[in-house]
Amino acid sequence: MAIDGHGWPRRVMTGGAITSALPSFDLEAAFRKVGNGRAQRIALAAAGFVWLVCSWCYVLTVFTVASPLLQITSCPAVEKTACKVGAELPDGDEACGAGAPEWHFAPGSTQAESAASEWNLLCERRLLSPLAGSVFFFGVLCGSAVLAPLPDVLGRVPAVCLAGLAAMVFSGLCAAAPTFEWFLTGRFGLGFFSTSTNSTAWILVCELAGPEGAPRAMRFLSICWSCGIVLLSLCALFVPHWRTLTWLHASLTGLTMLPWLWAWKTGMESPSWLASRNDTEGFHRVMARLAQANGQSYESVSAETNGEGYAKMGAEAALPVAETKQASGFKDVLFSCPLGMYTVLFSLAFSSCSLGYYGLSLNAAHIGTNPHSSLALSAIMEVPGVLIAPCLMDHPRLGRRRTLFWSLAIAGACCLLAQESSKAMQVAISMFGKAGSTAAYTVVYVHCAEAYPANVRGFAFTVSATASCITTMASPLIVALPPPAPLLIIGFWLLGTSPLLLWLPETLAGAATATAATADGETSSRAQGGAPKWI
């Protein structure tokens, strides 16, 4: 089996079977010459900045479209309920209609400067407020489907730049929107393009870091995501007006694109993507620059070819050079075996991670009464999962597959246990469950990126991640159900789907079932009545 860079699998279709692909140079030897150092750290920092700012997109509506806090200024002559001047009044039926007390927005509250108060999303119009979140995730869903081929067709760096600049434009549209309808248009566009920026930056980092460095890279990016949410909570304290806060997000989005635009201008790109395009000149040019940044010398490395026309990558023999072709197209990701099966299972994995993550996030938001502290606490809950996941997924007895299974199973169990616990125990169990769902997200990003060849990796990753948008859009509807239905639905879903993910290939280097040829053999074994190595 041939490998792509730091051991990443590359496969193509020949005669109906997935086989190894290989360019006219030795990728493994080339990456050994380049080394792992300053170049990878610069790419990781640029991707971390992207993730930090992208995290704002998903939770910005907590402050920009917050339900207003109302304060009673005058009680009606005939009181239907207890009324006290100066008391807070929830935005509900009590604040609307005939006989309702007079009120104004509570002074000094963030909610008084939100889009909900500006566009009077109160009383019978209050049901419009959640649309800002739902429309965003619908944009993520559409963007994931439409822009999935972008990083594989244009390249990783151009895809990040184009999607990031478009996200900046739509974030600015949200900030300058004259009506709520224009605001929703901006939110849709922001979701449409931000998901491609986020996922493509991760794919590039993965291809530069390799399987050994991918878990550490995922840990760093996940911490950047959590820090971004905490930073948003702090910024909302000092920048309470929703338009100013949204302009700040648009400005930061544009700022994150500067290093990527420089990389695009100077011709930097993922070496694995260049290899999958058979761009030998571009590959060696980029590798030479990476080696220079790492303080290494680099010379072109060619693949050794024996007398029978076979090429060798590292220590592994591949197919005859004449038979090696690029992947037949994106249809292989959906219809070939085992790639098609992987896509279905990874779609299920992403949807489960999304439901657990956002379901427990919404539950954590009810721990405190202050939205700033609640959001910050929810982000802090993610840190333990981010820190422990790389250690677990690199353990030879767990690997990617079993760590993903146990993380989701633990998160599901926490959903079922939290509903019958005291308030203090609910907080503790919620934190433990949030750590589990975050760990699962950390693992599935690494696992999915490792399981596909470079020439369709961006497409396959985006298609699989698209499934998470469906459960994300459903999460607010599920949480709106009367208790204990929300936690029961989330818990049983996670516990029911997690065992199916054990049929995914194990991509940890040196594991019993590690990608490509081994995965093909495992699939054939199952077809003949064999069983996967789960335990």
N, C-alpha and C positions, 0 to 999 in steps of 0.2 A: 504494500500500500504506500502510495506517495503522500508526502506531507507538505503542508503549505506554511512556510516560515517556521515558527516555533512549534512545529508538530500539529498544525491545524490541518484537518482532513480536506482533500480536494478530490472530488469524484465527478465523473461524467457518464453519459449513457452510451454504451456500445453494445449493439446487438440485444438491447432490452435489459442489460444488467449494468449496475453501477460499478464503474472501474476507476482506477486511479488516473488522474491527469497530471501532466508534468510539462513545464516549459523547458526551454533549452538551456537552463542554468540551474545550479544546485542551490535551492532556496535555503536549505538547512545550513549549509556551509557559509552562505552569504550572511545569514543572520548571526552566525557565530563570530564572523569577522567584525560585524558592526557592534556587537555587544549590547548591553542594557545599561543605559546611563542617562545623561543629561537630555538627550533627544526625547526619550520616552517620558521623562519627568515634565518637559515643556508641553508635550502633547496632552499629558494627564492634567496639567494645570489649566490648559485652555478648555478641555472638556469639563473639568470641574466647575469652571466659571459658568459654562453653558448650563450645566445641571443646577447650579445655585439659582440662577435667574429663572430657569424654566419651572422650578418648584413654585414660584409665585403665581404662575398661570393657573394652577390647579386650586389654590386656596385664596386667591385674591378677593373673590366674592364674599368671603367671610366678613370683610370690612367694607368693600365698595357697594355691596347690595345688602347690607345688614338691615334687619327689621328695626325700625325706629323705636326708641324708648320714649314713651309719652308720659307727660306729667299733668295731672288734673289741676285745672285753674279755677273751675267753678262746677259745683254740683247741680244737677237738675232739681227743679222744685219738687217733683215727685220722684223719689229715689226708688228704683227697682232693686238695687243692691246697695250694700254699704259703700259709701262714697266719702272720701276724705281729701280735702284740698292739699295739694303738694305730693300726694301719693302717686306712685308709678302705675300706669295703666297699660296693660298688654295690648298689642295691636291685634284685636280680635273683634268679636261681635259687641263686646261691652263698649268699645270706643266708637261704634258706628250706629247709624240709624237714629230714629226719633227717641228722645229720652236719654240719649247718651250724654255724659258730662262733657264740658268744654275742656280742651287740653291744648298743650303746645309741646314741642319737642323738648325733652329733658335737656337743660342747659349743660354744656360741657361734655356731652356724650358723643362718642364717635358716630353712633348711628344717626345723629341729627345732621351729619354732613355726608350721608351716603346717597347713592343714586335712588334708593327707595324713597327717601324724603324729598329729593329734588323732583322726581317724576310722580310723586303722590301714589306710590305703590302701597296703598293702605286699604283697609276695609275690604270691599269686594275686589279690589285690584291687587291685594297682597299675594294672591296665588301666582302673579306674574314674576315675582322675585326669584323663585327657584329656576325659572327658565334660563337665567344667566349661567347657571352651572350646567344644566342639561344641554343647552345649545353648545356650550364649550365642548363637552364630551362627545356630542354628536359630530362636531367638527373634527375632534380627534379620530373618531371612527371613520369618517369620510377621508380625512387626510392620510390615515394609515393605509387605506385601500388604494387611493389614487396615487400617492407618492411612494408607494412601496418599491417600485423599480428604480427610483431616482438615484440612490447611492450606487447601484450596480451599473447604471447606464452612464451617468455623468462622472462618477467617482465620489469618494467620501468627502473630500474637502469642498468641491463645488456644491454638493448637495447641502452641506451644513450652511454654507454662505447664503445660498439662494433662499432656503427655507427660513433661516434666521432673519434675514432682511425683510422677508415678507411678514414674519411674525412681528417684527418691530413696527411695520406699517399698520397692521391691524390692531396692535396695542395702542398706537397713537390714535387710531379711529375710535377706539373705546373711550379714550380720554377726552376727545373733542366731540363726541357724539351729541348732536342737538336733540335727539329724541331717544326714547328707550328702544325703538326698533333699530336705529342705527347702532346703538350700543350692542344689541344682540348680534347684529351683523359682524361687528368687530370681534365679539367673543367667538363666533363661529370660525372666522378666519384665523384667529389666534390659535385655537385648538387645531385647526387644519394643518398649520405649518409648524407649530411648536413640537409636535410629536416626532416629525421627521428630523428636526434639529437635534433633539434629545437622543434618539436611538442611533442616528448615524455617527454622532460624536462618540458614543459608546463603542460602536463597531470598530471605528478607527483605532481607538485606544486598545481594544482587545487584540487587533491584528498586530499592533506594535509590541504589546507586552507579551503575547503568547500565553499558553495555558498556565505556565508557572506564575506569571505576573497578573493574570486576569482577575483572580480573587482579590488580590491587594488593590488593584485598580477599581474594582467594583466597590470595595469597602470605602475607598477614598471618595468616589463619586456619590455614594449613598450618604456619607457624612456631609458632603457638600449640599446635597438635597435637604437634609435635616437642618443644616445651618441656614440655608436659604429661608426655610419656613420660620425659624426663630428670628432671623433678621427682618423678615416681613412684619412679624409681631412688634418688634421694636420700632421699625419705621412708622408703622401705623399709629404708634403712640405720639410721635412727634410730627407726623404728617397726617392729620385726621381726615382732611377733605379727600373724598374719593377721586376727584379729577387729578389733583396734585400727586396722589399716590400712584395713580395709573400712568401719569406722565413719567414718573420716576422709573416705573417698570419698563416703559418703552425706551427710555434713555439707557438703562442698564442693558437691555437687549441689544441695542445698537453697539454699545461698548464691548460686549462679548464677541461681536463679529470682527473686531479689528484684527486680532491675531490670525483669525481664519482667513480673512481677506488677504493679509500679507502672505500666508502660506499658499493660497491659491495663485497669487501674482508671481511668486517665486517658483512655482511648479512643484510644490510639495504634495505628496499623495501617499496613500497606503501602498507599500510594496506588494502586499498580497493581491490587491486589486489589479495593480499593473501586471503582475505575473499572470493573473487569470485572463488578462487581455492580450497576453503574449507581447507586451511592450518591453522588449529587452532593454532598449536604450533608456527608456524612462525608469525602469527598475534599477539599473545600475547607477543612474544619476542620483536618484533618491537615496539609495543605499550608501553611496559615497558621502552624501551630505549628512546622513544620520551618523555614519562612522566618524566624520569630522567633528560633529557636535559631541560625540562620546569620547573624543580623543583617541580614536583608533585609525589605523590605515586600512584602506579597502582597495581590492583589485577584483575585477570581474571574475566570477566563479562559474565555470561551465560544468554541466553534468557529464559524468563519465559514461561512455557508451561502449559496450562490449562488441565482439564480432558478430553477434546475432541481431544487432540492432536494438538492444535493450539499453535503457538509460537507468542510472542509479541515482537516487536521492539519499544522501547520507549513507546508511547501511542497508537500505531496503531496495530491492529490485522492483521495477515497475513493469508496465506493459511495453510492448514494442513501440518505439517512438512514432511509427507510422500510424498506430491505432489511437494515439492520444489526441483527443479533441477537447474543445471547450464544452461545457455543459450545454445540452441541446436547447435549453431555454427555461423560462420560469415555470413552464408546465411540469417540469420534473419535480418541483417542490410540492406540487399539488397531487400529481397522479402517479409518480413513480413509486417503487417500493425499494427500500423502506422510507425514503424521504417523505412520501405522502403521509405515511403513518406517523412519522415524527411531527409533521406539521399539525395534524389533528391533536396529538397528545400535548404538544407545546401550546396550542391554542387553549386547550382545557386547563393547562397549568397556569397560563397567564390570566385566564378568566377567574380561576380559583384564588390566585394571589390577589387580584384586584378586589374581588368581593370581600375577602378577609381583611385586606388592608384598609379599604374605605369603610367597611362596616364597623370595624373596631375603632377607626378614626372618628366616625360620627358618634360612637358610644363614648369615646374619651372626651369629646367636646362637651358632654353633659357633666363632667366631673366638677368643673368650676362655673361660676356665674359670669366671669370676665372673659370675653372672647380672646383677648391678648394672652392671658395666662393659660387658657384652655388650649389654644393652638400651639403655644410654646411647649406645654406639657406633652401634647400629642406628638410633637416632633422629637422631644427628648426620649420618649418611649421607643423610638426607632433605633437609638444608638446601640443598646445591647445586642439587638439582632444583627446590626451592621458589623459589629466587632467580632461576634462569635461565628458568623456564617462562613467567612473565609477559612477559619481554622477547621471547621467541621467538614466543609466540602473538599478540603485537601487531605483529610484523613483517609488512609487506604481502606479502612473498614466501612467508611460511609460514602465518600465520593460525592459527586453532584446529585445523583439520583436519589440515594437514601436520605441525604440531608434535606432535599426538597420534600420528600414524602413526610419525614418526621416533623418538619417545620409547619407544614399545613395541617397535619394531624393534631399537633399540639395547639395550634391556633383555633382549630375547630372545637377541641375539647374545652378550651377556655371559654368559648362562646356559650357552651352548654352549662358550664359550671358557674359562670358569673351571674346568671339570672336568679339563682337561688341563694346568693350570698348576701352578707351584710354590706353596708356602704363601703366600709374600709376594705373588705375583701374584694368587692367589685373593682375598686381602684387597683389593688394589687394584681388581681387576675387579668384585668384589662391591660395593664402594663406588660404582663407576661405574654398574653396573647398577641399584643401589638408587636412585641419583639419577635415572636414566632412568624407572624405574617410578613414582617420586614425581612427577616432572614430568608424566607421563601422567595421573596422578590429578588433579593440579592443573588440567590442561587440560580433562579430561572434565567436571569439576564446572562450569566456566564454560561450556563448549560446550553441554552439555545444558540448562542453565538458560536460555541465550539462544535455543534453537531452538524453544521452545514458547510459545504465548500465555499471558497471565497467568492466565486463568480455569481452565486445566488444568495449569499449570506444576508445581504441587506434586505432583499426581497422576502426571504423566508422569515427573517427575524421580525420584520414589520407586519407581515401577514399574521404570524402567530400572536404578536402583541395586540393586533387589532381586536382580537376576541375579548381582551380585557376591557375595552370600551363598552361592550354590551353590558357586562356585569357592573361596571362603574355607573352607567346610566341607570341601572336598576337599583343600585344601592340606596339612593334617597327614597325611592318608592317602598323598598323593603323596610327601611328603618321607620317609615311613617306608619307602618302597621301597628296595631295595638300589641303591647307586650303580652306574653313572651315570644310572639311570632318572629320578630326580627332576628334575635339571637338563635332561635331554633332553626330557622331557615339557613342562616349563615353557617352555623355549626354543623348541621347535617350535610350541607353541601360540601364543606371542606372535608369532613370525615368520609363522605361517600366517594369523592373524586380522587383523593390522595392515593389510594391503592392503585388506581389505573396508571398513575405516573411512574410506577415501578417498571412499566414496559418500555420506558425510554432507554436509549443507549447510555452507557456510562462513558463519559468522555475524559475522566481523570487519567492522566498519563500513567501507564503501568497497571491500570485496573483490568479486571477480568474481561469486561466487555467494553472495549474502548474504540468507538467510532468505526466508520467505513467497513473494512473487510470483516472485522469482528462482529459488527452490528448486522451485516448481511448474513453471516453465519448463524447468528442468534435468531434472525428472522426465519431462516430455513429450518432451524431446529424446532421452532414453534410450529411451523407448518407441518412438520413430521411428528408432532406430538410432544416435542421437548418443552422444557420449562425454562424461563429466564432465571438467572442467578440473582435472586432478590435479597437473600439474607447473607 
